Each structure stands twice: as structure tokens, then as C-alpha cells.
Amino acid sequence: MYLDELFGLTGKVAVVTGGGRGIGQVVAIGLAKAGAKVVILARSNADETLAKIREAGGEAMFISTDVTKEESVDAAMQKIMVTYGSVDVVFNNAGICLHKDTFEATIEEFRNVLDVNLTGEYIVARAAGKIMKENNIKGSIINMASMSGSIVNIPQWQCSYNASKAGVMHMTKSLAIEWADYGIRVNSLSPGYIATPMSVDTPQELKDAWAPLMPLHRMGTPEELIPAVIYLACDASGYTTGSDIIVDGAYSCR
Ligand SMILES: NC(=O)c1ccc[n+]([C@@H]2O[C@H](COP(=O)([O-])OP(=O)(O)OC[C@H]3O[C@@H](n4cnc5c(N)ncnc54)[C@H](O)[C@@H]3O)[C@@H](O)[C@H]2O)c1
């Protein structure tokens, strides 16, 4: 009961981008279990996520959205307002990663990673922030950063990804201050290596190289990110804005 009062999300509408699989899917289920009505914005479909949420007794809907397209995101936000009448929480999670030596990666590839990870999160945050401001919603935006926004992963080269996540972290601080007077909170989450399709598909030799660098000797699970997201989403974190929560098993402490 006390935990429900502190951390419950009943009555809140939570938007999750890239929620068709991976971290987005698991966290979307967690938000629904905590009481939120969940809206999945993803490019293809989110049937599995919707089924799992409904199986757990939660409520969810899917809107086909490309986070790099402003019109697509704006239309999704309008649809959410018509359906649920609010946008209280945004888990700005959609992202891509490119492992490529900088001299081999094309400028187009660099731009594409920045376009999804940084500009995409900006487009979603901006569209949601606008709705929150116009409707006087004291919302919470949680941007997906990464430990890669503050450390350089080895041995794989992923300059575009690291740069995009560093950008997300400073964009988060900038929006937190810019929107503080509207009561809109903006924070970021910085996971370490998490076992999802993005990382599980990586070659075994890479995972072997990562293992000795992980103080906990294992990757994290998407489930281990749910509590941090619920904390940032709920009213208990009312004084937390402009923060980055690191969930990386101490990887970045070295
Ligand atoms: N897995 C990790 O180790 C790890 C660590 C730190 C941060 N992250 C971040 O977590 C987030 C989720 O990663 P994941 O591991 O679950 O990856 P994933 O590849 O399993 O999921 C990413 C999702 O984003 C969606 N997406 C990509 N581009 C999109 C677009 N233009 N519009 C809408 N949706 C789009 C994909 O379709 C997919 O559903 C990413 O931002 C990633 O950078 C992951």
C-alpha cells in the first residue's frame, strides 16, 4: 500500500518509444504493472508487447511511429490526447547502435545514428513537452542515454553511438532547466551492457572481451531497469530533474 502511494502510476499515461522489443518492451510491461496506461510508439508493430501487457491485466495501445519524423510523432501525440486525454510520462527509448571503425563508417551512417538516437529523442521530447506545457501537465520525460555517453567502450568502435548518447545527456540537462517552470521534469537513464537483441546479437568474441571489464561479471537484464524508470516516472521523484541515473553494475566507475 505504502509503496503504491509512493511509486504507483495509476491514472498516468506513459509513452514508450521503441517498445516492440528489448528494453522498451520489458519496461513498458513494468510501467503497465505499476498502473500506467501504456502507449507504444514503434516503427513496425508491438503485438507481443501489447499481448504481454494485457495478459498482466494492464492497458496498452500501439501507434506506428518513426521517431525521426516530426509529423509522425506529432500525429501520435495528438492521437494519445484524443484517446487518453494526457501524456504524463515519456520513456524516450528508441535507439540504434553501429559498431564501426570511424574511417570505415560513412558520414551518412554517422548522421543516421545521430538522427535516431539524438534528434529522434529531441523530436519526441519536444512534441510531448509541448503537449504537457499547453495542458498544464506536470509530466516526466525519461531519455535513454547510456554509459557510452560518458565512457568509451572497448574494444568495439562506436563513435557515433557514444557521441549521440553524450548528446542525450546534455540535452536532458538543458531541457530540465528550460522546462522547470512548467513543472516538466526531464531525466536520463544510463545503462551498462544489457542483454537485449541489440547486445545479444553481438559476436561472442566481443562479449568475451567485455566480460573481464564488468565488475559484476555479467550483463544487466532489462528487468533491472524497471525500478529506475518507475522512480523517474512517478511523483516520488518530484525533486529529481536534470539527473542521470546510472545502472551499469559499476562499469563506469573505473
Ligand atoms: N542493450 C544495451 O546494452 C543498452 C545499453 C545502454 C543503452 N541502451 C539503449 O537502450 C535503448 C533500447 O535498446 P535495446 O537494447 O532494447 O535495443 P533494441 O534494438 O532491442 O530496441 C530498440 C528499439 O528501437 C526501435 N527503433 C529504432 N529506430 C526507430 C525509429 N526511427 N522509430 C521508432 N522506433 C525505432 C527499434 O525498432 C527497436 O524496437 C536504445 O536507446 C539503446 O541505445 C541499450
Ligand as a Chemical Component Dictionary entry (heavy atoms), coordinates in Angstrom:
data_LIG
# 
_chem_comp.id                   LIG 
_chem_comp.type                 NON-POLYMER 
_chem_comp.pdbx_formal_charge   0 
_chem_comp.three_letter_code    LIG 
# 
loop_
_chem_comp_atom.comp_id 
_chem_comp_atom.atom_id 
_chem_comp_atom.alt_atom_id 
_chem_comp_atom.type_symbol 
_chem_comp_atom.charge 
_chem_comp_atom.model_Cartn_x 
_chem_comp_atom.model_Cartn_y 
_chem_comp_atom.model_Cartn_z 
_chem_comp_atom.pdbx_ordinal 
LIG N1  N1  N 0  21.146 -3.044 -24.766 1  
LIG C1  C1  C 0  22.099 -2.349 -24.182 2  
LIG O1  O1  O 0  23.144 -2.870 -23.772 3  
LIG C2  C2  C 0  21.899 -0.859 -23.974 4  
LIG C3  C3  C 0  22.769 -0.198 -23.085 5  
LIG C4  C4  C 0  22.593 1.165  -22.876 6  
LIG C5  C5  C 0  21.591 1.860  -23.561 7  
LIG N2  N2  N 1  20.788 1.167  -24.434 8  
LIG C6  C6  C 0  19.766 1.950  -25.127 9  
LIG O2  O2  O 0  18.503 1.403  -24.830 10 
LIG C7  C7  C 0  17.601 1.643  -25.911 11 
LIG C8  C8  C 0  16.925 0.339  -26.295 12 
LIG O3  O3  O 0  17.912 -0.572 -26.667 13 
LIG P1  P1  P 0  17.668 -2.132 -26.824 14 
LIG O4  O4  O 0  18.898 -2.820 -26.374 15 
LIG O5  O5  O -1 16.377 -2.517 -26.232 16 
LIG O6  O6  O 0  17.654 -2.219 -28.411 17 
LIG P2  P2  P 0  16.653 -2.929 -29.415 18 
LIG O7  O7  O 0  17.333 -2.868 -30.735 19 
LIG O8  O8  O 0  16.224 -4.237 -28.895 20 
LIG O9  O9  O 0  15.397 -1.945 -29.375 21 
LIG C9  C9  C 0  15.432 -0.673 -29.953 22 
LIG C10 C10 C 0  14.061 -0.361 -30.457 23 
LIG O10 O10 O 0  14.060 0.947  -31.041 24 
LIG C11 C11 C 0  13.284 0.887  -32.229 25 
LIG N3  N3  N 0  13.643 1.949  -33.175 26 
LIG C12 C12 C 0  14.831 2.141  -33.797 27 
LIG N4  N4  N 0  14.737 3.198  -34.621 28 
LIG C13 C13 C 0  13.486 3.693  -34.510 29 
LIG C14 C14 C 0  12.781 4.765  -35.107 30 
LIG N5  N5  N 0  13.349 5.566  -36.032 31 
LIG N6  N6  N 0  11.488 4.995  -34.750 32 
LIG C15 C15 C 0  10.887 4.198  -33.840 33 
LIG N7  N7  N 0  11.495 3.156  -33.235 34 
LIG C16 C16 C 0  12.784 2.902  -33.577 35 
LIG C17 C17 C 0  13.587 -0.492 -32.807 36 
LIG O11 O11 O 0  12.617 -0.873 -33.754 37 
LIG C18 C18 C 0  13.576 -1.338 -31.543 38 
LIG O12 O12 O 0  12.261 -1.759 -31.235 39 
LIG C19 C19 C 0  18.443 2.279  -27.020 40 
LIG O13 O13 O 0  18.295 3.689  -26.997 41 
LIG C20 C20 C 0  19.861 1.900  -26.642 42 
LIG O14 O14 O 0  20.798 2.800  -27.144 43 
LIG C21 C21 C 0  20.925 -0.159 -24.660 44 
# 
loop_
_chem_comp_bond.comp_id 
_chem_comp_bond.atom_id_1 
_chem_comp_bond.atom_id_2 
_chem_comp_bond.value_order 
_chem_comp_bond.pdbx_ordinal 
LIG N1  C1  SING 1  
LIG C1  O1  DOUB 2  
LIG C1  C2  SING 3  
LIG C2  C3  SING 4  
LIG C2  C21 DOUB 5  
LIG C3  C4  DOUB 6  
LIG C4  C5  SING 7  
LIG C5  N2  DOUB 8  
LIG N2  C6  SING 9  
LIG N2  C21 SING 10 
LIG C6  O2  SING 11 
LIG C6  C20 SING 12 
LIG O2  C7  SING 13 
LIG C7  C8  SING 14 
LIG C7  C19 SING 15 
LIG C8  O3  SING 16 
LIG O3  P1  SING 17 
LIG P1  O4  DOUB 18 
LIG P1  O5  SING 19 
LIG P1  O6  SING 20 
LIG O6  P2  SING 21 
LIG P2  O7  DOUB 22 
LIG P2  O8  SING 23 
LIG P2  O9  SING 24 
LIG O9  C9  SING 25 
LIG C9  C10 SING 26 
LIG C10 O10 SING 27 
LIG C10 C18 SING 28 
LIG O10 C11 SING 29 
LIG C11 N3  SING 30 
LIG C11 C17 SING 31 
LIG N3  C12 SING 32 
LIG N3  C16 SING 33 
LIG C12 N4  DOUB 34 
LIG N4  C13 SING 35 
LIG C13 C14 SING 36 
LIG C13 C16 DOUB 37 
LIG C14 N5  SING 38 
LIG C14 N6  DOUB 39 
LIG N6  C15 SING 40 
LIG C15 N7  DOUB 41 
LIG N7  C16 SING 42 
LIG C17 O11 SING 43 
LIG C17 C18 SING 44 
LIG C18 O12 SING 45 
LIG C19 O13 SING 46 
LIG C19 C20 SING 47 
LIG C20 O14 SING 48 
# 
